[in-house]
Structures are given as C-alpha cells and as structure tokens.
Amino acid sequence: MPTIAEAISEAARLLDQAGVGEARRTAGVLLAHRLNVERTHLLTHPEEAVSEEDQQTFLQMIGRRAAGEPLQYITGHQEFYRLDFLVTPAVLIPRPETEFLVERVLTLVRDAPQTAPLIVDVGTGSGCIAVTLAVELPTARVIATDISGAALQVARRNAERHGVGARIEFYEGDLVAPLAALGINKQVDVLASNPPYVAESHPDMVQREVREFEPNVALFGGADGLTFYRRLLEEGFDVVKPGGSLVCEIGYSQLDAITGTVAASRWQLVEVIHDLQGIPRTLLIRKPSDTDGDRPPLLDE
C-alpha cells in the first residue's frame, strides 16, 4: 500500500502529464476528499498508508480530472461567498466573479428603506445567489427560477444545507415566466441574474473543460451571447416595481453591446462594477420611478 506522500506524488505526475495545472494541489484536494480528512492532515501524516480501495478510487478520480472533468464535479463541492455549495453536472460551477453581483445586491438592499425586500434570482442554477442572499438578508423574500428541474433540485438541497429552505420559493420555468401566476407584477425590488452569456458563434471563448462538462443551457446565450439580456430587459420590466433594479453579470467584452441594448430600452443603466482585474463584470440597471425626470448618469465607466 502506498503512503500518502507516494500517492500524491504519483497522482501529481499523472495530472502533470495530462497538462492539468496545479497538479500537486489538485492531487491533494482529491485525496483529502477521498479520505475525508483536511488537507493539513496530508501534510502532517505523509507516511500514513493509503488502503488499496482508497488508492484505486483515488486514481479513478485522478483519471477523471486528467480527462478534463472539473474538480468541483468530482468532489461535488464549491465554495462561494464563504459558504459551501453542492454542485453536480446539472449546474454551472459558481465563480468568484459572481460574488460581485451578490455584493451589489446586498449593498442596494441594505441602503434602501424597504425592510422586507422581494428579490428574484432568475436562472438560479446551484442557488448560489439566492441562497447567499437569503442567508445575508433574513427579512427578505427570495424567489428563484430555473428552466432546469435538475438544477432546481441542487438549489433546493443547498438552501436546506444552509438553513434557508423555508425562505426561498423555487419555481421551474423560463426566466420570469413562472412569476406570472404569483401576482407580483411591479412588486419585485431586485431582479438578479447571472444569465447564459457565451456567444454560440464563439464557443472557443470558454475553456474546453467548461464547454464539454458544464451545462450548455447555462452557458450559451444565443448567436451573439445577448439573447437573455434582451429578454430580461423586456420581460422583466413589468415584474420590477418602479424604481426597482435589475442586477446582472456580464461576459468579457460585452459592456458596449449591452450598454447599447439598455439605452434602447425603458431601463436606465446606473452603475458598472468591475472585478479585481478591472473587467466590467456586473451591471446595476434601474427601472425609472413614476416621478423620474431625466435619466441618471452612468456612474462608473
């Protein structure tokens, strides 16, 4: 039987041969997951023996990663906003960039006089946005929609996992369509969404392992990647209350195109939030209130 140190060294070699980055770290994450121990245990007990059964299963996991399968699908977990989320191939893996969207919604709600805001997460996927907002905003009413029933099952599990299962309403359907039966037109304070935004005409814009393993329905947004933004602006307008907001994530290099789309709509673009690399990542778009005059300026270009 190999020791922990030997198992990691062999796995790192296989991953390195397959061109997988951070081969040793990845091997450590997978072995710790298989042994159900913290990674620090691997460092402090390198001489500990790995059973034959654990070694075989570990090598199978290494083979999956070497073939391109994302690490998060193998372990079934991904951290987001300091919370641990369950993930399966039915949902997009939560990205750190989406935390900017969550932060903007939290600031928006906390700065508003409304004490029990109504927030809708459109295309919830793993539920990372809806669940995080429900955890952080205990007085909010949160609704989450997704066209994928399998994705909603994952989202519900994550809501229960973090103690907000009773506070999030989940509905299966296309974008805001499930809201029609709820009688909440013009009542939503914040419509939040990380929609599919990869252009079908440029699938090479995403990594191979993303393109081949993550759900295409959560990735591709029409020929130019803007289909869901157009639909959110049009279909979401009657859902959001006057003065309410649409907060959405955008893809790399999409700012100009989406800015033009918003300018031609009934909405007002209020703010562009950049990520830590200076890339435009999140938009705050406002539905004019009944008393609005001129449009507010764009705050951050």
C-alpha positions as CSV (number, residue, x, y, z in Angstrom):
1,M,0.0,0.0,0.0
2,P,1.3,3.5,-0.9
3,T,1.8,6.2,1.7
4,I,0.0,9.5,1.4
5,A,3.2,11.1,0.1
6,E,3.7,8.4,-2.5
7,A,0.0,8.5,-3.6
8,I,0.1,12.3,-4.1
9,S,3.4,12.2,-6.0
10,E,2.2,9.5,-8.4
11,A,-1.1,11.4,-8.9
12,A,0.6,14.7,-9.5
13,R,2.8,13.1,-12.1
14,L,-0.2,11.7,-14.0
15,L,-2.0,15.1,-13.8
16,D,1.1,16.9,-14.9
17,Q,1.4,14.6,-17.9
18,A,-2.2,15.4,-18.8
19,G,-1.5,19.1,-18.7
20,V,-3.6,19.8,-15.6
21,G,-2.5,22.9,-13.8
22,E,-1.6,22.9,-10.1
23,A,-1.2,19.1,-10.3
24,R,0.1,18.6,-6.8
25,R,-2.6,20.8,-5.2
26,T,-5.3,19.1,-7.2
27,A,-4.0,15.6,-6.2
28,G,-4.1,16.8,-2.5
29,V,-7.6,18.0,-2.8
30,L,-8.8,14.8,-4.3
31,L,-7.0,12.5,-1.9
32,A,-8.3,14.6,1.1
33,H,-11.8,14.3,-0.3
34,R,-11.5,10.5,-0.7
35,L,-10.0,10.0,2.8
36,N,-12.5,12.5,4.3
37,V,-9.7,14.5,6.0
38,E,-8.5,18.1,5.9
39,R,-5.6,18.8,3.5
40,T,-3.5,19.7,6.5
41,H,-3.8,16.0,7.6
42,L,-2.0,15.0,4.4
43,L,0.9,17.4,5.2
44,T,1.3,16.2,8.8
45,H,0.9,12.5,8.1
46,P,2.8,11.9,4.8
47,E,3.9,8.4,6.0
48,E,0.3,7.2,6.6
49,A,-0.7,4.2,4.4
50,V,-3.5,4.6,1.9
51,S,-5.7,1.4,1.6
52,E,-5.9,-0.4,-1.7
53,E,-9.6,0.5,-2.0
54,D,-8.9,4.2,-1.4
55,Q,-6.0,4.2,-3.7
56,Q,-8.0,2.7,-6.6
57,T,-10.9,5.1,-6.1
58,F,-8.4,8.0,-5.8
59,L,-6.7,7.0,-9.1
60,Q,-10.2,6.9,-10.8
61,M,-10.8,10.4,-9.6
62,I,-7.4,11.5,-10.9
63,G,-8.3,9.9,-14.3
64,R,-11.5,11.9,-14.4
65,R,-9.6,15.1,-13.7
66,A,-6.9,14.2,-16.3
67,A,-9.7,13.8,-18.9
68,G,-10.8,17.4,-18.2
69,E,-13.7,16.9,-15.8
70,P,-13.8,19.9,-13.4
71,L,-12.5,19.3,-9.9
72,Q,-15.8,20.6,-8.4
73,Y,-17.9,17.9,-10.2
74,I,-15.6,15.2,-8.9
75,T,-15.7,16.4,-5.3
76,G,-19.3,17.7,-5.6
77,H,-18.5,21.0,-3.8
78,Q,-17.6,24.6,-4.4
79,E,-17.1,27.5,-2.0
80,F,-19.0,30.7,-2.8
81,Y,-19.2,33.8,-0.5
82,R,-17.8,31.8,2.4
83,L,-20.5,29.1,2.0
84,D,-20.0,25.5,0.8
85,F,-22.3,24.7,-2.2
86,L,-23.1,21.3,-3.6
87,V,-22.6,21.1,-7.3
88,T,-23.4,18.5,-10.0
89,P,-23.1,18.5,-13.8
90,A,-26.7,19.8,-13.8
91,V,-25.5,23.3,-12.7
92,L,-22.9,25.8,-13.6
93,I,-20.0,25.9,-11.1
94,P,-20.2,29.1,-9.0
95,R,-17.4,31.5,-9.8
96,P,-15.8,34.1,-7.6
97,E,-16.8,36.8,-10.1
98,T,-20.4,36.3,-9.3
99,E,-19.8,37.4,-5.7
100,F,-19.6,41.0,-7.1
101,L,-23.2,40.6,-8.1
102,V,-24.2,39.4,-4.6
103,E,-22.3,42.3,-3.0
104,R,-24.0,44.8,-5.1
105,V,-27.5,43.4,-4.3
106,L,-26.6,43.4,-0.6
107,T,-25.5,47.0,-0.7
108,L,-28.5,48.0,-2.7
109,V,-30.9,46.4,-0.3
110,R,-29.2,47.5,2.9
111,D,-29.2,51.1,1.7
112,A,-32.9,51.0,0.9
113,P,-35.7,51.8,3.3
114,Q,-37.5,48.6,2.4
115,T,-37.1,46.2,5.3
116,A,-38.6,43.1,3.7
117,P,-37.5,43.3,0.0
118,L,-38.7,41.0,-2.7
119,I,-35.7,39.5,-4.6
120,V,-35.9,37.2,-7.6
121,D,-32.9,35.2,-8.8
122,V,-33.5,34.3,-12.4
123,G,-31.7,31.2,-13.6
124,T,-30.6,30.2,-10.2
125,G,-28.6,27.1,-11.1
126,S,-26.9,25.9,-7.9
127,G,-28.8,28.5,-6.0
128,C,-25.6,30.3,-5.0
129,I,-27.0,33.8,-5.5
130,A,-30.5,33.1,-4.0
131,V,-29.1,31.1,-1.0
132,T,-26.4,33.6,-0.2
133,L,-28.9,36.5,-0.3
134,A,-31.3,34.6,1.9
135,V,-28.6,33.9,4.4
136,E,-27.4,37.5,4.4
137,L,-30.8,39.1,4.3
138,P,-33.0,37.3,6.8
139,T,-36.0,39.6,6.3
140,A,-36.1,39.3,2.5
141,R,-38.5,37.2,0.5
142,V,-36.4,35.4,-2.1
143,I,-37.8,33.6,-5.2
144,A,-35.6,31.5,-7.5
145,T,-36.4,30.3,-11.0
146,D,-34.7,28.0,-13.4
147,I,-35.7,26.2,-16.6
148,S,-33.9,23.1,-15.4
149,G,-35.7,20.9,-12.9
150,A,-32.4,19.1,-12.2
151,A,-30.7,22.4,-11.3
152,L,-33.6,23.3,-9.0
153,Q,-33.1,20.0,-7.1
154,V,-29.5,21.1,-6.5
155,A,-30.6,24.6,-5.5
156,R,-33.1,23.2,-3.0
157,R,-30.5,21.0,-1.4
158,N,-28.2,24.0,-1.0
159,A,-31.0,26.0,0.5
160,E,-31.7,23.3,3.1
161,R,-28.0,22.8,3.7
162,H,-27.7,26.5,4.7
163,G,-30.9,26.7,6.7
164,V,-32.9,28.8,4.3
165,G,-35.0,26.1,2.6
166,A,-38.2,27.5,4.0
167,R,-37.4,31.1,3.0
168,I,-36.8,30.6,-0.7
169,E,-39.6,29.8,-3.2
170,F,-38.4,27.7,-6.2
171,Y,-40.2,27.7,-9.5
172,E,-39.4,25.8,-12.7
173,G,-39.7,27.7,-15.9
174,D,-38.1,30.0,-18.4
175,L,-36.7,33.3,-16.9
176,V,-39.5,35.3,-15.3
177,A,-42.4,33.2,-16.8
178,P,-43.1,31.3,-13.5
179,L,-43.8,34.6,-11.8
180,A,-46.9,35.3,-13.8
181,A,-49.0,33.1,-11.6
182,L,-47.8,34.7,-8.4
183,G,-49.4,38.1,-8.8
184,I,-46.3,40.1,-8.1
185,N,-46.1,42.3,-11.1
186,K,-44.5,45.6,-10.3
187,Q,-43.6,44.4,-6.8
188,V,-40.1,43.0,-7.2
189,D,-37.4,45.2,-5.6
190,V,-34.4,43.4,-7.2
191,L,-34.2,41.1,-10.2
192,A,-30.9,39.4,-10.1
193,S,-29.4,37.2,-12.7
194,N,-26.2,35.6,-14.0
195,P,-27.6,34.6,-17.4
196,P,-26.0,32.5,-20.1
197,Y,-23.8,34.9,-22.0
198,V,-21.3,32.9,-24.1
199,A,-21.9,33.6,-27.8
200,E,-22.8,30.4,-29.7
201,S,-20.8,31.7,-32.6
202,H,-17.7,31.7,-30.4
203,P,-17.7,28.6,-28.2
204,D,-13.9,28.8,-28.1
205,M,-14.3,31.8,-25.8
206,V,-14.6,29.3,-22.9
207,Q,-12.2,26.6,-21.8
208,R,-12.6,23.1,-23.2
209,E,-13.4,21.6,-19.8
210,V,-16.2,24.2,-19.3
211,R,-17.6,23.7,-22.8
212,E,-17.6,20.0,-22.6
213,F,-18.6,19.4,-19.0
214,E,-20.8,22.3,-17.7
215,P,-24.4,22.6,-18.9
216,N,-24.7,24.3,-22.2
217,V,-28.1,25.7,-21.3
218,A,-26.3,27.7,-18.5
219,L,-23.5,28.9,-20.8
220,F,-24.7,29.9,-24.2
221,G,-26.8,33.0,-24.8
222,G,-27.7,32.9,-28.5
223,A,-25.6,33.7,-31.5
224,D,-24.2,36.9,-30.0
225,G,-24.5,36.0,-26.3
226,L,-27.0,38.7,-25.7
227,T,-30.3,36.9,-26.1
228,F,-31.1,36.6,-22.4
229,Y,-30.2,40.3,-21.7
230,R,-32.7,41.4,-24.3
231,R,-35.3,39.1,-22.8
232,L,-34.6,40.2,-19.2
233,L,-34.9,43.8,-20.1
234,E,-38.2,43.2,-22.0
235,E,-39.9,40.5,-19.9
236,G,-38.5,41.7,-16.5
237,F,-39.8,45.3,-16.9
238,D,-43.3,44.6,-15.8
239,V,-42.2,42.4,-12.9
240,V,-39.9,45.0,-11.2
241,K,-41.5,47.8,-9.2
242,P,-41.0,51.5,-10.4
243,G,-37.6,52.5,-9.0
244,G,-36.6,48.8,-8.6
245,S,-33.4,47.3,-10.0
246,L,-32.0,44.6,-12.3
247,V,-28.6,43.4,-11.3
248,C,-26.8,41.1,-13.7
249,E,-23.4,39.7,-14.5
250,I,-22.0,40.2,-18.0
251,G,-19.3,38.5,-20.0
252,Y,-15.9,39.7,-21.0
253,S,-16.1,42.4,-23.8
254,Q,-19.9,42.6,-23.7
255,L,-20.2,46.0,-22.0
256,D,-20.6,48.2,-25.1
257,A,-23.1,45.9,-26.7
258,I,-25.2,45.6,-23.5
259,T,-24.9,49.3,-22.8
260,G,-26.4,50.0,-26.2
261,T,-29.2,47.5,-25.6
262,V,-30.1,49.1,-22.2
263,A,-30.0,52.6,-23.8
264,A,-32.6,51.5,-26.3
265,S,-34.8,50.0,-23.6
266,R,-37.1,51.5,-20.9
267,W,-34.4,50.9,-18.3
268,Q,-31.6,53.2,-17.0
269,L,-28.0,52.0,-16.6
270,V,-26.8,53.3,-13.3
271,E,-23.5,51.6,-12.5
272,V,-20.9,49.3,-13.9
273,I,-19.0,47.2,-11.3
274,H,-15.5,46.0,-12.3
275,D,-13.9,42.9,-10.9
276,L,-10.4,42.7,-9.3
277,Q,-8.8,42.6,-12.7
278,G,-10.6,45.7,-13.8
279,I,-13.0,43.8,-16.1
280,P,-16.6,45.1,-16.3
281,R,-18.5,42.3,-14.5
282,T,-21.8,43.4,-13.0
283,L,-24.4,46.0,-14.1
284,L,-26.9,47.8,-11.9
285,I,-29.8,48.8,-14.1
286,R,-32.8,50.7,-12.8
287,K,-36.4,50.9,-13.7
288,P,-37.5,54.5,-13.7
289,S,-39.9,55.5,-11.0
290,D,-43.1,57.3,-11.7
291,T,-41.6,60.6,-10.6
292,D,-38.3,60.4,-12.6
293,G,-37.4,63.1,-14.9
294,D,-34.1,62.9,-16.7
295,R,-32.1,59.7,-16.7
296,P,-29.4,59.4,-14.0
297,P,-25.8,59.5,-15.3
298,L,-23.7,56.4,-15.7
299,L,-21.7,56.3,-12.5
300,D,-18.7,54.1,-13.4
301,E,-17.4,53.5,-16.9
